[in-house]
Amino acid sequence: MEPVVIVEKLAQEPGLLTEQLSHSFLPLSLGDDFDKARAVVIKPNLTYPSYKKGVTTRKEFVEGLVKALRKINSTTKIYVGEGEGGYNSFSMTKAMEAMGG
């Protein structure tokens, strides 16, 4: 498979973000792989105590990704896995609470 590079500014609106992610799956053939998967883990980088641009992943991005994957297969188990922030410097529980998780 040839390398694929997709360069786009991410949409801010959740519905548009979901569509943008769905569209990016096509050249990556991600849909075929996800359709066959029984489970996947998403590791989004949410461990800073609150959202910080360039440091943590937006909660809306994770939601949009899950919705885009659900369009492909509604039965695959999707886990969001995370750990304590850099060298256990931030509480995962507090970070999730602060970001609405």
ZINOR-V964297 format. One record per helix or strand of 2 or more residues. SS is the DSSP state (H for helix, E for strand). FROM is the first residue (numbers start at 1). TO is the last residue. If there is no record, write none. Layout:
# ZINOR-V964297
[[SS	FROM	TO] [SS	FROM	TO]]
This chain:
# ZINOR-V964297
[[H	14	28] [H	30	36] [E	39	42] [H	59	72] [E	77	80] [H	86	88] [H	92	98]]
